Amino acid sequence: MIKKHDSNDEYYFEEGCHIIETSNSVDDEDVSIARARIEKGQRTKWHYLENTTERYVILSGWGLVEVGTDRACNVTTGDVVIIPENTRQRIKNTGEDDLLFLAICSPRFQKKNYREGSI
């Protein structure tokens, strides 16, 4: 199976970023892949995913990521951020262009597991 990327599928998600669900279906419960875009100067809200591990793979741009109680860390193209389940997170675009990254969740992302704030 091949799932084609379509930039027209982008939507704004409540946490503060634009999302394209590249792969997220009941046909593949083990993982979901979304392309996230954060505009210059913007930051996502503090949030966490219940029972879901998330990974950010930075595709382009610069950001400042905060995970759990760890110190904020700069990230850029090629960096991977691993966010354990039930761990608060947020990311800010600190560059001049859009910050683009893949959000890879296991098991797959389901809105019912998204929570704003800290755990």
C-alpha positions in Angstrom: 0.0 0.0 0.0 1.2 3.5 -0.8 -0.3 6.6 0.8 0.2 9.7 -1.3 1.1 13.0 0.3 -1.4 15.8 -0.5 -0.6 19.3 0.8 -4.3 20.2 0.4 -5.1 17.9 3.3 -3.4 20.3 5.8 -5.5 21.5 8.7 -4.9 23.5 11.9 -4.8 21.4 15.1 -5.8 22.9 18.4 -2.3 22.4 20.0 -1.0 25.2 17.7 0.3 23.7 14.5 -0.7 22.7 11.0 -1.0 19.0 10.3 -1.1 16.6 7.3 -2.0 13.1 8.4 0.3 11.2 6.1 -0.6 7.8 7.6 -3.1 7.2 10.4 -5.7 4.5 10.0 -7.2 1.4 11.7 -5.4 -0.6 8.9 -2.1 0.2 10.7 -2.8 0.5 14.5 0.9 0.3 15.4 2.0 3.7 14.1 0.9 7.0 12.6 2.9 9.6 10.7 1.9 13.2 10.4 3.8 16.2 8.9 3.6 19.1 11.3 4.2 22.8 10.4 4.7 25.6 12.9 4.9 29.1 11.6 7.7 31.5 12.5 7.6 32.6 16.2 4.7 30.2 17.1 4.8 27.6 19.8 2.5 24.6 20.5 0.6 24.4 23.8 1.8 22.2 26.6 0.2 18.8 25.9 0.8 15.1 26.3 -0.4 11.9 24.8 -1.9 9.2 27.0 -0.4 5.8 26.3 1.3 7.0 23.1 5.0 7.5 22.4 5.8 10.3 20.0 8.9 11.1 17.9 9.6 14.3 16.1 11.9 14.0 13.1 12.9 17.6 12.2 12.7 18.0 8.4 13.6 21.7 8.2 13.9 24.8 10.3 15.0 25.6 13.8 13.1 25.0 17.0 13.2 24.9 20.8 11.7 21.7 22.2 10.6 21.1 25.8 9.9 17.5 27.0 8.9 16.6 30.6 11.0 18.5 33.1 14.2 18.5 31.0 15.8 21.8 30.0 14.7 23.3 26.7 16.8 22.1 23.8 17.5 23.5 20.3 16.6 21.3 17.4 17.2 21.5 13.6 17.1 19.4 10.5 17.9 15.8 11.0 17.3 15.8 14.8 15.0 13.3 16.4 13.1 14.0 19.7 11.7 11.0 21.5 8.7 11.8 23.8 7.6 9.0 26.1 3.9 8.4 26.7 2.2 10.6 29.3 5.0 13.2 29.1 4.3 16.9 28.6 5.8 18.5 25.5 5.8 21.6 23.4 7.9 23.0 20.6 8.6 26.6 19.4 9.7 27.7 15.9 12.8 29.9 16.6 13.8 30.2 12.9 13.0 32.5 10.1 11.0 30.0 8.1 8.3 27.4 8.9 9.5 24.6 11.2 8.6 21.2 9.5 8.8 17.8 11.2 7.3 14.4 11.2 5.3 13.4 14.2 5.5 9.6 14.5 3.3 8.0 17.1 3.1 4.5 18.4 0.5 3.2 18.8 -1.1 5.5 16.2 -2.3 8.9 17.2 -5.9 9.1 18.3 -7.5 12.4 19.4 -9.0 10.7 22.5 -5.4 10.4 23.8 -4.5 14.1 23.4 -4.5 16.2 26.6 -3.7 19.9 27.0 -1.5 20.9 29.9 0.8 18.9 32.1 0.2 15.5 33.6 
